[in-house]
Amino acid sequence: MASKGTPATALLTRAKIAFTPHTYEVDPRAASYGEAAATALGVDPARLFKTLVTTVDGKLTVGVVPVSSSLDLKALAAAVGGKRAAMAEPTAAERATGYVTGGISPVGQRSRLPIVIDTSASAFDTMFVSGGRRGLQIELAPGDLVTVTGAVLADIATH
């Protein structure tokens, strides 16, 4: 099944970064987009990461953590030299990234936001992140994700 490209897949292709797209049926009743994606794809939830848009001292900032974990807002703020972090309003997240909630990718966002990826990603040869729409995950090497997004690695997940 051919999938429609997204800004994330287009950017990875242009940057010549190897990735594998994985499509799945979205369950509209799922309580957690990430957990549902991990189940649908048969992937360890610790290897499938969710992209969470926050505000740190009023500035939009992205945290990327395993779907099996929660985002530690204090640790995220500290990782970018800030003091206070809170979850961003979904409409602000969608406007800044160009993606819909549940399909926000750390790659190819409309605005280049600071991105922090949990260090647990380094434990895997490849990790999964949203490909830019619900029902599409992209698998790529953690180092390539850091390179293409300009992200930093920090301990920002709570287990």
Sequence and secondary structure as in RCSB ss.txt:
>XXXX:A:sequence
MASKGTPATALLTRAKIAFTPHTYEVDPRAASYGEAAATALGVDPARLFKTLVTTVDGKLTVGVVPVSSSLDLKA
LAAAVGGKRAAMAEPTAAERATGYVTGGISPVGQRSRLPIVIDTSASAFDTMFVSGGRRGLQIELAPGDLVTVTG
AVLADIATH
>XXXX:A:secstr
      HHHHHHHHTT   EEEE    TT S HHHHHHHHHT  TTTBEEEEEEEETTEEEEEEEETTSEE HHH
HHHHTT S EEE  HHHHHHHHSS TT   SSS SS   EEEEGGGGGSSSEEEEEEETTEEEEE HHHHHHHHT
 EEE  EE 
